[in-house]
Amino acid sequence: MKGPVMLRLVKSLSSSEKRQFKMATKKQQQSKAYVFLFDLIDQSEQADWKQLKTAFKKKFPNSSMESSADYLFQSITDVLIQNKIKNDLSFKLMYGLMKIDLFRQRNLAEQAIAEINNLLPAADNIQQLSLKYILKREQLNIFSETNFEGISEKTLIAEQQAARELLRDLRNAQEHHALYEILKHRLTHTTSANTTAKKVILDDLVLSELAIVNNKTRHHLESQQLHLLFQSFYFTRIGDYQSALKTFYVLNNLFEKHLVRLPHPPMDYYATLDGILESLRMIRHDSEMPYFIEKLYQLDRPAYPDYFRSLVKKTGLLYELNLYAFQKDWKTAIDKIDATPRSSYKDFPMVHDKKQAELLFYTALCFYHTKNFKKAIRFLNEVLLKKTINYSLPCYRVCRLFNIVLQYEMKDLEYLDYEIRSYKRFFSGKNGLLPLEKYLFKIVALRPFLNPKYKNRQLWQQLQPLRDAAGKTTAEADLLSYFDFIEWSVGKFPEKEDH
């Protein structure tokens, strides 16, 4: 069992789930080393696996922490699965299918048939076609095993036809999934920024997708969702933003209309809203963002697990700060941050690491623009001080770069030199420094605030080649989408030209 996985699982538990786990452990008589490990993880602020291992060995020198972690993982997942069976129709159906198989193995045909009859109405209220087909196949298997007792040929043929239709729908859904996945792969990995070129490499996918939509098969909820996701992703990436926007609204209405049929919690709906808001942020349609932010907040419901509600609240706050940043409304942003309970930042920090880091970054960005650099650094440090961060990802890399900007504004020159050396060491073994980073570090090294005006004018001219090279790559564009380091650099040379 890998430490980070165990840490993430425990940190995702709500208070009620922790109580359920503790109640389950009281019924067991074996060693409670795994319970001690649970408490260690639960009570630790900075979850460091090596430190936890030292504390565990001190308490249980003769026990294997790895074995205890494996057993703890199994115990927690058992509790969570039981909760899902109670609250999620898909889990209830999968659990029922296991019971049916068990009854068939023990030659308990009547119980198997009763379980199928109990599950069939529930199956109509979910969108997983694969589970529906398996249930239908189990029903036909039992008919055959009981020699079709009480089943007319007409009924048998009708049930067989129902199974065929489910298989056909399932095949169409698979084809839709395949096209959507290839679309995302092509658009994610294409290097061309030309809209016409993008359309050309997608022509075959668009035609295939239209063929699926226009065939005479039934279009289930899953198929409708995939069609709209395909359309929205396609329109956004080729620059047809008006069509993309229309699709966003239709897609949201579809999810909203069928909310009761979605899994519990509705992660697909959350992911769709998150994707829509990220697209709107990318294409700068800030006027449309409040509508979808509100739809996102509506998923914060008492019926859903606490970790999901926390993720919804963090994501909503993140896009609100995105919106205020785009509008440069820093006062409203700070008012929103001040009105937000600290628990919105602290709760379930490991449920979605990237969202947590982005939220802390944008909060720091808001304090930076209101000249409260100390608070900005305090929030940013919550990202930087974590030991499990992958700094090669844009959202983490930009946090390290932005930290250098903040330290420059604070005039902490000794720390700046140390941090830049550390940054260069870390990325020298990766793909090397980006032109944008070389440019930024050069400016910091020149210390413009210490120079006379005439020297800064000379330095500004000398920096022209570095400045021209910066910001041209996709990786640099990703960093600049968070913070415009090039614009920041211009402000460091207020006397760059003669007037």
Secondary structure, 3 states (H helix, E strand, C coil): CCHHHHHHHHHCCCHHHHHHHHHHHHCCCCCCHHHHHHHHHHHCCCCCHHHHHHHHHHHCCCCCHHHHHHHHHHHHHHHHHHHHHHHCHHHHHHHHHHHHHHHHHCCCHHHHHHHHHHHHHHHCCCCCHHHHHHHHHHHHHHHHHCCCCCCCHHHHHHHHHHHHHHHHHHHHHHHHHHHHHHHHHHHHHCCCCCHHHHHHHHHHHHHHHHHHHHCCCCCCHHHHHHHHHHHHHHHHHHCCHHHHHHHHHHHHHHHHHCHHHCCCCCHHHHHHHHHHHHHHHHCCCHHHHHHHHHHHHCCCCCCCCHHHHHHHHHHHHHHHHHHHHHHCCHHHHHHHHHHCCCHHHHCCCCCCHHHHHHHHHHHHHHHHHCCCHHHHHHHHHHHHCCCCCCCCCHHHHHHHHHHHHHHHHCCCHHHHHHHHHHHHHHHHCCCCCCHHHHHHHHHHHHCHHHCCHHHHHHHHHHCHHHHHHCCCCHHHHHHHCCCCHHHHHHHCCCCCCCC
